């Protein structure tokens, strides 16, 4: 008798064929699952892209030899829709799919080995106000790599908070000169005076500093190249109030305002829910939902 996960993957491949989908995104959580897949022979039956945690200790050469494409995802626990949206962002960023691709997703609970869900997504049609996802103009920006690096930091803050307490904060990425003109320091800027190479968000010590400074009032301002220009910045752009922002607080309205006034992208972490919201041109283009498991709310 076939194992459930093999049956589900084979059915997903059949659905992909019948719907003329571009690929099947298969979400695996452990090295053991990956080794099983590579030995299963399923890689030869269709265009399967593996979505695995960034922290998974398995060499990429194992996938290359099997001619299997891999996307390494944020390592924490997200809701299923959030995991799917994050994978789509990375898939487009890496050229695995396009912004109008149709994709079949196969996944199960985060951290578990069993698979129990098949979803079909036409990236141009599948999303609504409840599940916003419109990355087309965002992906074309030079700052997109930096935005995704910031999203990883934001997901960490949203899931874990800081020292067991919930934290909310805002990151504004790109169009730095105009953002600085449309904001002012609410507190002393802790990044002022340091060389650019010491303010890159790719530096682990900078990431840790950001997580600690997220407890301060105000926003982080980050260049499209990933240089942290300021923290504790008050955004002066008029707040935006729209139907899409109904129920959201001043932090989200200010982020919408600054992205309407400038060409920047804003990433907001909700203090109350941990949700990460991405803004561009005054509107929400995506939300990601980390599962809170290690903080006090």
KEMI-346870 format. One record per residue (C-alpha): residue number from 1; z, x, y; residue in one letter; chain. Coordinates in Angstrom, 2 decimals, always signed. Each point is the difference from the previous one (the first is absolute). Layout:
BEGIN
- NUM/Z/X/Y/a/A
...
***
This chain:
BEGIN
- 1/+0.00/+0.00/+0.00/x/A
- 2/-1.00/+1.36/+3.39/x/A
- 3/+2.69/+0.89/+2.53/x/A
- 4/+0.29/-2.35/+2.99/x/A
- 5/-0.93/+2.65/+2.54/x/A
- 6/-3.23/+0.83/-1.83/x/A
- 7/-0.93/-3.69/-0.17/x/A
- 8/+0.67/-0.43/+3.71/x/A
- 9/-2.05/+3.07/+0.97/x/A
- 10/-2.91/-1.06/-2.21/x/A
- 11/+0.07/-3.48/+1.53/x/A
- 12/+0.07/+1.50/+3.49/x/A
- 13/-3.07/+2.10/-0.84/x/A
- 14/-1.77/-3.14/-1.22/x/A
- 15/+0.92/-1.85/+3.21/x/A
- 16/-1.27/+2.95/+2.04/x/A
- 17/-3.31/-0.12/-1.85/x/A
- 18/-0.43/-3.77/+0.42/x/A
- 19/+0.96/+0.04/+3.70/x/A
- 20/-2.00/+3.16/+0.72/x/A
- 21/+3.09/+1.68/+1.38/x/A
- 22/-0.15/+3.59/+1.18/x/A
- 23/+2.93/+1.28/-2.04/x/A
- 24/+3.25/-0.73/-1.79/x/A
- 25/+3.17/+1.37/+1.59/x/A
- 26/+2.50/+0.66/-2.79/x/A
- 27/+3.59/+0.55/+1.16/x/A
- 28/+1.97/+2.29/-2.32/x/A
- 29/+3.54/+1.15/+0.64/x/A
- 30/+0.82/+2.83/-2.42/x/A
- 31/-1.57/+3.16/-1.42/x/A
- 32/+0.32/-1.54/-3.45/x/A
- 33/-2.10/-2.99/+1.10/x/A
- 34/-2.64/+2.36/+1.41/x/A
- 35/-0.18/+2.02/-3.21/x/A
- 36/-0.37/-3.22/-2.00/x/A
- 37/-2.86/-1.13/+2.22/x/A
- 38/-1.82/+3.34/-0.22/x/A
- 39/+0.13/-0.20/-3.83/x/A
- 40/-0.87/-3.72/-0.18/x/A
- 41/-3.75/+0.32/+0.57/x/A
- 42/+0.16/-2.66/+2.70/x/A
- 43/-1.20/+2.44/+2.66/x/A
- 44/-3.50/-0.17/-1.50/x/A
- 45/-0.23/-3.80/+0.20/x/A
- 46/-0.21/-0.46/+3.77/x/A
- 47/+0.73/+1.36/+3.45/x/A
- 48/+3.79/+0.26/-0.21/x/A
- 49/+1.99/+1.60/+2.83/x/A
- 50/+3.59/+0.94/-0.83/x/A
- 51/+2.69/-0.68/+2.60/x/A
- 52/+3.04/+2.16/-0.72/x/A
- 53/+3.11/+1.05/+1.98/x/A
- 54/-0.32/+3.12/+2.16/x/A
- 55/+3.09/+1.43/-1.65/x/A
- 56/-1.39/-0.25/-3.53/x/A
- 57/-0.04/+3.44/-1.62/x/A
- 58/-3.36/+0.02/-1.69/x/A
- 59/-2.85/+2.41/+0.76/x/A
- 60/-3.10/-1.38/+1.68/x/A
- 61/-2.11/+2.15/-2.35/x/A
- 62/+0.86/-2.38/-2.86/x/A
- 63/-1.70/-2.83/+1.89/x/A
- 64/-2.94/+2.11/+1.15/x/A
- 65/-0.84/+1.03/-3.55/x/A
- 66/-0.05/-3.69/-0.97/x/A
- 67/-2.09/-0.80/+3.12/x/A
- 68/+2.63/-2.49/+1.20/x/A
- 69/+0.60/-0.51/+3.72/x/A
- 70/+3.63/-0.01/+1.13/x/A
- 71/+1.76/-1.27/+3.11/x/A
- 72/+3.55/+1.20/+0.49/x/A
- 73/+2.07/-2.70/+1.68/x/A
- 74/+3.30/-0.07/+1.89/x/A
- 75/+2.66/+0.66/-2.62/x/A
- 76/+2.44/-2.75/+0.95/x/A
- 77/+0.19/-3.60/-1.12/x/A
- 78/-2.20/-2.49/+1.86/x/A
- 79/-0.86/-3.59/-0.72/x/A
- 80/-3.15/-0.45/-2.07/x/A
- 81/-2.19/-1.08/+2.93/x/A
- 82/+1.32/+2.93/+2.03/x/A
- 83/-0.83/+2.48/-2.77/x/A
- 84/-3.51/-1.44/-0.19/x/A
- 85/-0.58/+0.21/+3.76/x/A
- 86/+1.32/+3.56/+0.16/x/A
- 87/-2.35/+0.99/-2.84/x/A
- 88/-2.93/-1.57/+1.86/x/A
- 89/+0.83/+2.02/+3.12/x/A
- 90/+0.08/+3.22/-2.01/x/A
- 91/-3.09/-1.00/-1.97/x/A
- 92/-2.06/-0.44/+3.15/x/A
- 93/+1.49/+3.16/+1.55/x/A
- 94/-1.03/+2.03/-3.07/x/A
- 95/-3.43/-1.60/-0.29/x/A
- 96/+0.78/-1.65/-3.33/x/A
- 97/-0.83/-3.48/+1.32/x/A
- 98/-1.45/-1.51/+3.18/x/A
- 99/+1.53/-2.50/+2.40/x/A
- 100/-2.13/-2.79/-1.48/x/A
- 101/+0.42/+0.90/-3.69/x/A
- 102/+1.07/-2.49/-2.65/x/A
- 103/+2.82/+1.43/-2.10/x/A
- 104/+1.92/-1.18/-3.08/x/A
- 105/+3.66/+1.08/-0.07/x/A
- 106/+2.13/+0.29/-3.15/x/A
- 107/+3.72/+0.59/+0.42/x/A
- 108/+3.49/-0.86/-1.12/x/A
- 109/+3.50/+0.38/+1.44/x/A
- 110/+0.60/+3.23/+1.90/x/A
- 111/+1.64/+2.65/-2.18/x/A
- 112/-0.83/-1.82/-3.27/x/A
- 113/-2.62/+0.77/-2.63/x/A
- 114/-1.24/-3.50/-0.80/x/A
- 115/-2.92/-1.66/+1.79/x/A
- 116/+0.01/-3.72/+0.68/x/A
- 117/-2.22/-0.74/+3.03/x/A
- 118/-3.73/-0.01/+0.76/x/A
- 119/-1.17/-0.72/+3.55/x/A
- 120/-3.47/-0.13/+1.56/x/A
- 121/-0.52/+1.14/+3.59/x/A
- 122/-3.09/-0.09/+2.17/x/A
- 123/+1.26/+2.21/+2.81/x/A
- 124/-2.02/-1.91/+2.56/x/A
- 125/+1.30/-3.43/-1.07/x/A
- 126/+3.29/+0.18/-1.91/x/A
- 127/+2.52/+0.19/+2.83/x/A
- 128/+1.58/-2.53/+2.34/x/A
- 129/+2.70/-0.17/+2.68/x/A
- 130/+2.58/-0.01/-2.80/x/A
- 131/-1.50/+3.18/-1.50/x/A
- 132/-1.82/+1.72/+2.91/x/A
- 133/-2.29/+2.85/-0.97/x/A
- 134/-2.89/+0.92/+2.27/x/A
- 135/-0.27/+3.79/+0.05/x/A
- 136/-3.67/+0.34/+0.91/x/A
- 137/+0.31/+1.26/+3.58/x/A
- 138/+3.28/+1.77/-0.77/x/A
- 139/-1.59/+2.08/-2.77/x/A
- 140/-2.77/+1.19/+2.31/x/A
- 141/+2.52/+1.59/+2.39/x/A
- 142/+0.54/+3.77/+0.04/x/A
- 143/+3.73/-0.74/-0.20/x/A
- 144/-0.20/-1.81/-3.34/x/A
- 145/+1.38/+2.92/-2.04/x/A
- 146/+2.93/+0.24/+2.39/x/A
- 147/+0.54/-3.76/-0.15/x/A
- 148/+0.31/+0.14/-3.80/x/A
- 149/+2.44/+2.92/+0.22/x/A
- 150/+2.08/-2.05/+2.44/x/A
- 151/-0.18/-3.03/-2.30/x/A
- 152/+1.61/+2.05/-2.79/x/A
- 153/+2.86/+0.98/+2.32/x/A
- 154/+0.33/-3.59/+1.18/x/A
- 155/+0.19/-1.29/-3.57/x/A
- 156/+2.79/+2.47/-0.74/x/A
- 157/+1.93/-1.16/+3.07/x/A
- 158/-0.60/-3.66/-0.85/x/A
- 159/+1.13/+0.38/-3.61/x/A
- 160/+2.96/+2.29/+0.41/x/A
- 161/+1.02/-0.16/+3.66/x/A
- 162/+2.26/+2.84/+1.02/x/A
- 163/+3.42/+0.77/-1.42/x/A
- 164/+0.05/-3.36/-1.76/x/A
- 165/-0.71/-2.02/+3.14/x/A
- 166/-3.12/-1.90/+0.98/x/A
- 167/-2.21/+1.61/+2.64/x/A
- 168/-2.88/-1.35/+2.05/x/A
- 169/-2.40/+2.13/+2.01/x/A
- 170/-3.53/+0.29/+1.42/x/A
- 171/-2.67/+2.70/-0.27/x/A
- 172/-2.96/+0.10/+2.40/x/A
- 173/-2.87/+2.18/-1.21/x/A
- 174/-3.00/+1.24/+1.99/x/A
- 175/-1.25/-0.34/+3.61/x/A
- 176/+3.09/+2.00/+0.92/x/A
- 177/-0.69/+0.49/+3.73/x/A
- 178/-0.37/-3.72/+0.63/x/A
- 179/+2.99/-0.85/-2.20/x/A
- 180/+2.20/+2.42/+1.94/x/A
- 181/-1.24/-1.50/+3.29/x/A
- 182/+0.95/-3.47/-1.31/x/A
- 183/+3.51/+1.02/-1.09/x/A
- 184/+3.05/+1.94/+1.14/x/A
- 185/+2.88/+1.85/-1.58/x/A
- 186/+2.93/-2.23/-0.87/x/A
- 187/+1.96/+3.02/-1.27/x/A
- 188/-0.44/+3.78/+0.08/x/A
- 189/-3.18/+1.03/-1.85/x/A
- 190/+1.16/+2.15/-2.96/x/A
- 191/-3.52/+1.32/-0.68/x/A
- 192/-0.62/+1.36/+3.48/x/A
- 193/-0.60/+3.73/+0.27/x/A
- 194/-0.78/+0.73/-3.64/x/A
- 195/-3.38/+1.52/-1.00/x/A
- 196/-2.53/-2.43/-1.45/x/A
- 197/+0.13/+1.60/-3.44/x/A
- 198/+3.72/-0.78/-0.15/x/A
- 199/-0.58/-3.67/+0.89/x/A
- 200/-2.54/-0.91/-2.71/x/A
- 201/+0.91/-2.99/-2.14/x/A
- 202/-1.25/+1.93/-3.01/x/A
- 203/+3.06/+2.26/+0.34/x/A
- 204/+2.90/-1.17/-2.24/x/A
- 205/+2.58/+0.89/+2.64/x/A
- 206/-1.85/-2.11/+2.57/x/A
- 207/-0.03/-2.95/-2.40/x/A
- 208/+3.76/+0.30/-0.50/x/A
- 209/+0.53/+0.26/+3.76/x/A
- 210/-2.06/-3.16/+0.54/x/A
- 211/+2.07/-1.90/-2.57/x/A
- 212/+3.20/+1.08/+1.74/x/A
- 213/-1.31/-0.71/+3.52/x/A
- 214/-1.26/-3.43/-1.07/x/A
- 215/+3.52/-1.23/+0.69/x/A
- 216/-0.61/+0.56/+3.75/x/A
- 217/-1.38/-2.69/+2.27/x/A
- 218/-3.66/+0.36/+0.89/x/A
- 219/-3.27/+0.98/-1.65/x/A
- 220/-1.50/+3.18/-1.41/x/A
- 221/-3.26/+1.13/+1.61/x/A
- 222/-2.26/+1.99/-2.34/x/A
- 223/-3.43/+1.50/+0.70/x/A
- 224/-2.96/-0.85/-2.20/x/A
- 225/+0.27/+3.53/-1.45/x/A
- 226/+3.59/-0.68/-1.11/x/A
- 227/+1.98/+1.79/+2.73/x/A
- 228/+3.21/-1.83/+0.95/x/A
- 229/-0.07/-0.11/+3.80/x/A
- 230/+3.14/-2.01/+0.67/x/A
- 231/+2.81/-2.10/-1.43/x/A
- 232/+2.17/-2.57/+1.74/x/A
- 233/-2.90/-1.29/+2.07/x/A
- 234/+0.17/-3.45/+1.64/x/A
- 235/-3.36/-1.79/-0.05/x/A
- 236/-0.88/-1.47/+3.42/x/A
- 237/-3.09/-1.96/-1.04/x/A
- 238/+0.50/-3.78/+0.31/x/A
- 239/+1.19/-1.60/-3.21/x/A
- 240/-2.50/-2.13/-1.87/x/A
- 241/+0.89/-3.51/-1.14/x/A
- 242/-2.47/-1.56/-2.45/x/A
- 243/+0.08/-2.33/-2.98/x/A
- 244/-0.33/+3.04/-2.27/x/A
- 245/+3.20/+1.50/+1.49/x/A
- 246/+2.04/-3.18/-0.25/x/A
- 247/+3.45/+0.74/-1.38/x/A
- 248/-0.24/+3.74/+0.68/x/A
- 249/+2.22/+1.82/+2.48/x/A
- 250/-0.45/+2.06/+3.15/x/A
- 251/-0.82/+3.19/-1.92/x/A
- 252/-3.06/-1.62/-1.58/x/A
- 253/-1.12/-1.66/+3.26/x/A
- 254/+0.25/+3.33/+1.83/x/A
- 255/-2.05/+1.69/-2.72/x/A
- 256/-2.66/-2.67/+0.33/x/A
- 257/+0.06/+0.50/+3.78/x/A
- 258/-0.46/+3.78/-0.08/x/A
- 259/-2.89/-0.26/-2.48/x/A
- 260/-1.67/-2.62/+2.17/x/A
- 261/+0.27/+2.20/+3.11/x/A
- 262/-1.01/+3.27/-1.73/x/A
- 263/-2.09/+1.20/-2.95/x/A
- 264/+3.14/+0.89/-1.95/x/A
- 265/+1.20/-1.35/-3.35/x/A
- 266/+3.62/-1.07/-0.38/x/A
- 267/+2.14/-0.09/-3.15/x/A
- 268/+3.21/-2.02/+0.17/x/A
- 269/+2.93/-0.01/-2.44/x/A
- 270/+1.99/-3.23/+0.06/x/A
- 271/+3.75/+0.60/+0.08/x/A
- 272/+0.76/-3.32/-1.66/x/A
- 273/-2.54/+0.01/-2.84/x/A
- 274/-1.29/+3.59/-0.33/x/A
- 275/-3.56/-1.32/+0.28/x/A
- 276/-2.55/+2.41/+1.45/x/A
- 277/-2.54/-1.58/+2.37/x/A
- 278/-3.14/+1.75/+1.28/x/A
- 279/-1.44/-1.05/+3.37/x/A
- 280/-3.36/+0.69/+1.57/x/A
- 281/-1.56/-1.58/+3.11/x/A
- 282/+2.99/-2.29/+0.46/x/A
- 283/-0.11/-1.53/-3.47/x/A
- 284/+1.46/+0.55/-3.45/x/A
- 285/-2.50/+1.64/-2.33/x/A
- 286/+2.30/+0.51/-2.99/x/A
- 287/+3.56/-0.40/-1.25/x/A
- 288/+1.69/+1.94/-2.79/x/A
- 289/+3.25/-1.09/-1.64/x/A
- 290/+2.29/+2.61/-1.56/x/A
- 291/+2.64/-1.39/-2.33/x/A
- 292/+3.44/+0.75/+1.42/x/A
- 293/+2.26/+1.36/-2.70/x/A
- 294/+2.24/+2.70/+1.43/x/A
- 295/+1.16/-1.13/+3.43/x/A
- 296/+2.55/-2.34/+1.47/x/A
- 297/-1.56/-2.86/+1.97/x/A
***
